Amino acid sequence: MQEPCGGVQAATRKFRELGHGGKIINATSQAGVVGNPNLMLYCSTKFAIRGITQVAARELAPEGILVNAYAPGIVKTPMMMDIAHQVAVNAGKDDEWGMGTFSKDIALGCLSEPEDVAAAISFLAGSDSDYVTGHTLEVDGGMQFH
């Protein structure tokens, strides 16, 4: 078996040192699930994380190491608020309009809160996901359906 890369490699070494399995949770993005125009490099790196997750899950499963990823959509953070503000200013509109441009294609009609993403990570880290490996959990309010 080829040694996994980066954080997966460090976590794997630690689990082996401790003599037990565990859970590795990688961060990707909805942009790594369905490519977005004008974001080729960003999307490519996020797709790569999904591939690493799947390969590592297959290779590490016999050791009791589960490997999954989470893929947030658009999260309401200060950075996102700034982006929405700039979009609104550039269009001569208000901030509410700017936020609306990002939430209009989300089935739930709004951006996620950081706590929504944290809850998904908590699920992947907890015992309720003990039979889940190689999966990318999309936390995007219905931007994509698979």
ZILINDA-V292610 format. One record per helix or strand of 2 or more residues. SS is the DSSP state (a for helix, b for strand). FROM is the first residue (numbers start at 1). LEN is the number of residues. If there is no record, write none. Layout:
ss = <SS,SS>
from = <FROM,FROM>
len = <LEN,LEN>
This chain:
ss = <a,b,a,a,b,a,a,a,a,b>
from = <6,22,30,40,65,78,95,114,127,136>
len = <13,8,3,24,8,14,9,12,3,4>
